[in-house]
Amino acid sequence: MRRFPRFAPFSQLALLAAISALGVTVFAAPAHAAPPAKPAAAKAAPTAAAATPATAKAPAGPDKKTKDQARKAYGEGEKAYAAGDFSAAYAGFAKANELIPSAQASYWATKSLDQGGKSDDAIKGYEALLADPNATKIGDDKLADARARLAALKAALVGEITVTTSAPGAVLLVDGAPQPGPLPTVLKLSPGPHKLTLTAEGYEAKEVDLQVQAGTQVKQSIEMLPHAPPPPPPAPVAVAEITQPPPPPEKHSKVPAYVTLGIAAGGAVVGTIFGVKALSSKSDFDSNPTTERADDTERNALIADMAFGVALTLGVTGIVLLTSSDDAEAPSKTAKLRQPPKGTFRVLPYMGRESGGAAARLTF
């Protein structure tokens, strides 16, 4: 009869520990965009050399039902991720990670959130994954991808705008909402258009339109112009009487008066000559009356009358011109009113067919 060797108690305990370790599984997944792989054992079976002492007890792993449920949920997550249904993929990976926690399931659940556009939840998932001590089990490539995606998502959330101004006590409004704190200040704004409004006492309000880019850091210096000071009141103007000086008196030339008097003297001379001739002709006519002597006497007398008339007229005119020019040279300097014109006296000669003489005219 063949007998089988009996195992020592220590060997039996080591064998049981190895079998228990093989029952604990983890889920392996593909790198980055490739669909995740089927789960594999997370822990290798310990060798006989690494077996626990005979007195130690191995921790109890999940039962078969839990493993099957986790494996099924993980597979559903794989299929949904490969089909681009990231919401269903997250549900499958999250359920598998809930049943049997593992860094692999956590990574792909977070990747599903990231691919589905849920940036806020993806940021929380990446932060939780990187804080897990077992995160190294997913591999260096997945760790580097998680760190890069976390940094990119955080940078894409807001843009940082540093606002400064030279106006003291300025108040900043962003899209109409006042911002607390004095300037300079750092604004974290979502990507897109924004309007900055600055107001300060004694300065003109200033508006600036911004186009914020995600993940950028921009310095915005806003210059404000002070209000123009009000114009000073006009100075009172003293009303003074402006008296224009009287125009200078016109200086009348005495040459016309002298010429007129000279002609008058010439006329008197001519009249005297022809008067003498008329008297001589009259004497001859009386001694021997003839028609010729009568004509001579009449002609000489007419010429003498005309000459004396011209002499008289021009003599009076020359005297008037001479005296009126003297009166015009001394006008009153203090007179402000226009004086009425003075009276004038004019003497004009006249000559008829058989007689001559002068006519006088007085105007006042």
Solvent accessible surface area in square Angstrom, and as a share of the most:
residue,aa,sasa,rsa
1,M,227,1.02
2,R,202,0.74
3,R,212,0.77
4,F,162,0.68
5,P,112,0.70
6,R,228,0.83
7,F,136,0.57
8,A,55,0.42
9,P,104,0.65
10,F,102,0.43
11,S,48,0.31
12,Q,93,0.41
13,L,73,0.36
14,A,16,0.12
15,L,108,0.54
16,L,110,0.55
17,A,11,0.09
18,A,20,0.16
19,I,100,0.51
20,S,50,0.32
21,A,22,0.17
22,L,99,0.49
23,G,21,0.20
24,V,34,0.20
25,T,22,0.13
26,V,39,0.22
27,F,2,0.01
28,A,37,0.29
29,A,11,0.09
30,P,23,0.15
31,A,42,0.32
32,H,73,0.33
33,A,91,0.71
34,A,46,0.35
35,P,68,0.43
36,P,7,0.05
37,A,50,0.38
38,K,160,0.68
39,P,28,0.17
40,A,52,0.40
41,A,59,0.46
42,A,28,0.22
43,K,109,0.46
44,A,92,0.71
45,A,37,0.29
46,P,47,0.30
47,T,90,0.52
48,A,88,0.69
49,A,106,0.82
50,A,67,0.52
51,A,22,0.17
52,T,54,0.31
53,P,85,0.53
54,A,44,0.34
55,T,130,0.76
56,A,46,0.36
57,K,191,0.81
58,A,46,0.36
59,P,119,0.75
60,A,105,0.81
61,G,38,0.37
62,P,43,0.27
63,D,88,0.46
64,K,151,0.64
65,K,142,0.60
66,T,34,0.20
67,K,31,0.13
68,D,60,0.31
69,Q,74,0.33
70,A,0,0.00
71,R,101,0.37
72,K,139,0.59
73,A,3,0.02
74,Y,0,0.00
75,G,21,0.20
76,E,91,0.41
77,G,0,0.00
78,E,21,0.09
79,K,157,0.67
80,A,14,0.11
81,Y,16,0.06
82,A,69,0.54
83,A,85,0.66
84,G,41,0.39
85,D,71,0.37
86,F,51,0.21
87,S,80,0.51
88,A,44,0.34
89,A,0,0.00
90,Y,84,0.32
91,A,61,0.47
92,G,6,0.06
93,F,0,0.00
94,A,32,0.25
95,K,108,0.46
96,A,0,0.00
97,N,43,0.22
98,E,139,0.62
99,L,55,0.27
100,I,14,0.07
101,P,107,0.67
102,S,15,0.10
103,A,7,0.05
104,Q,24,0.11
105,A,0,0.00
106,S,26,0.17
107,Y,0,0.00
108,W,0,0.00
109,A,8,0.06
110,T,5,0.03
111,K,10,0.04
112,S,1,0.01
113,L,18,0.09
114,D,14,0.07
115,Q,91,0.41
116,G,43,0.41
117,G,58,0.56
118,K,107,0.45
119,S,38,0.25
120,D,90,0.47
121,D,65,0.34
122,A,0,0.00
123,I,16,0.08
124,K,135,0.57
125,G,16,0.16
126,Y,0,0.00
127,E,72,0.32
128,A,66,0.51
129,L,2,0.01
130,L,51,0.25
131,A,83,0.64
132,D,50,0.26
133,P,120,0.76
134,N,77,0.40
135,A,5,0.04
136,T,100,0.58
137,K,122,0.52
138,I,6,0.03
139,G,26,0.25
140,D,120,0.62
141,D,70,0.36
142,K,13,0.05
143,L,13,0.07
144,A,57,0.44
145,D,21,0.11
146,A,0,0.00
147,R,133,0.49
148,A,62,0.48
149,R,75,0.28
150,L,24,0.12
151,A,63,0.49
152,A,46,0.36
153,L,15,0.07
154,K,94,0.40
155,A,49,0.38
156,A,52,0.41
157,L,70,0.35
158,V,52,0.30
159,G,0,0.00
160,E,51,0.23
161,I,4,0.02
162,T,36,0.21
163,V,0,0.00
164,T,46,0.27
165,T,31,0.18
166,S,78,0.50
167,A,5,0.04
168,P,101,0.64
169,G,71,0.69
170,A,13,0.10
171,V,74,0.43
172,L,5,0.02
173,L,42,0.21
174,V,11,0.06
175,D,85,0.44
176,G,57,0.55
177,A,50,0.38
178,P,94,0.59
179,Q,53,0.23
180,P,119,0.75
181,G,56,0.54
182,P,115,0.72
183,L,35,0.17
184,P,95,0.60
185,T,31,0.18
186,V,83,0.48
187,L,12,0.06
188,K,134,0.57
189,L,20,0.10
190,S,61,0.39
191,P,64,0.40
192,G,14,0.14
193,P,105,0.66
194,H,29,0.13
195,K,87,0.37
196,L,0,0.00
197,T,25,0.14
198,L,0,0.00
199,T,53,0.31
200,A,14,0.11
201,E,171,0.77
202,G,40,0.39
203,Y,54,0.21
204,E,81,0.36
205,A,69,0.54
206,K,84,0.36
207,E,104,0.47
208,V,27,0.16
209,D,109,0.56
210,L,24,0.12
211,Q,115,0.51
212,V,5,0.03
213,Q,104,0.46
214,A,43,0.34
215,G,38,0.36
216,T,48,0.28
217,Q,147,0.65
218,V,65,0.38
219,K,176,0.75
220,Q,41,0.18
221,S,73,0.47
222,I,3,0.02
223,E,104,0.47
224,M,9,0.04
225,L,121,0.60
226,P,84,0.53
227,H,104,0.46
228,A,88,0.68
229,P,115,0.72
230,P,116,0.73
231,P,117,0.73
232,P,115,0.72
233,P,118,0.74
234,P,128,0.81
235,A,81,0.63
236,P,135,0.85
237,V,129,0.74
238,A,94,0.73
239,V,150,0.86
240,A,73,0.57
241,E,149,0.67
242,I,154,0.78
243,T,81,0.47
244,Q,149,0.66
245,P,114,0.71
246,P,71,0.45
247,P,113,0.71
248,P,113,0.71
249,P,63,0.39
250,E,132,0.59
251,K,182,0.77
252,H,88,0.40
253,S,73,0.47
254,K,70,0.29
255,V,95,0.55
256,P,71,0.45
257,A,1,0.01
258,Y,125,0.47
259,V,82,0.47
260,T,17,0.10
261,L,53,0.26
262,G,44,0.42
263,I,92,0.47
264,A,8,0.06
265,A,58,0.45
266,G,33,0.32
267,G,11,0.10
268,A,38,0.30
269,V,87,0.50
270,V,64,0.37
271,G,0,0.00
272,T,70,0.41
273,I,92,0.47
274,F,51,0.21
275,G,17,0.17
276,V,92,0.53
277,K,97,0.41
278,A,10,0.08
279,L,131,0.65
280,S,61,0.39
281,S,17,0.11
282,K,97,0.41
283,S,69,0.45
284,D,65,0.34
285,F,63,0.26
286,D,90,0.47
287,S,93,0.60
288,N,76,0.39
289,P,88,0.55
290,T,55,0.32
291,T,107,0.62
292,E,125,0.56
293,R,81,0.30
294,A,36,0.28
295,D,73,0.38
296,D,40,0.21
297,T,20,0.12
298,E,115,0.51
299,R,123,0.45
300,N,10,0.05
301,A,39,0.31
302,L,50,0.25
303,I,56,0.29
304,A,5,0.04
305,D,75,0.39
306,M,56,0.25
307,A,11,0.08
308,F,91,0.38
309,G,7,0.07
310,V,57,0.33
311,A,11,0.09
312,L,112,0.55
313,T,1,0.01
314,L,38,0.19
315,G,14,0.14
316,V,39,0.23
317,T,42,0.24
318,G,0,0.00
319,I,100,0.51
320,V,45,0.26
321,L,71,0.35
322,L,49,0.24
323,T,71,0.41
324,S,55,0.35
325,S,6,0.04
326,D,66,0.34
327,D,88,0.46
328,A,38,0.29
329,E,83,0.37
330,A,84,0.65
331,P,69,0.44
332,S,72,0.46
333,K,173,0.73
334,T,120,0.70
335,A,38,0.29
336,K,155,0.66
337,L,150,0.75
338,R,234,0.85
339,Q,122,0.54
340,P,102,0.64
341,P,128,0.80
342,K,158,0.67
343,G,44,0.42
344,T,65,0.38
345,F,80,0.33
346,R,144,0.53
347,V,12,0.07
348,L,105,0.52
349,P,60,0.38
350,Y,120,0.46
351,M,121,0.54
352,G,34,0.33
353,R,229,0.84
354,E,145,0.65
355,S,61,0.39
356,G,19,0.18
357,G,16,0.15
358,A,36,0.28
359,A,54,0.42
360,A,71,0.55
361,R,155,0.57
362,L,116,0.58
363,T,70,0.41
364,F,205,0.85
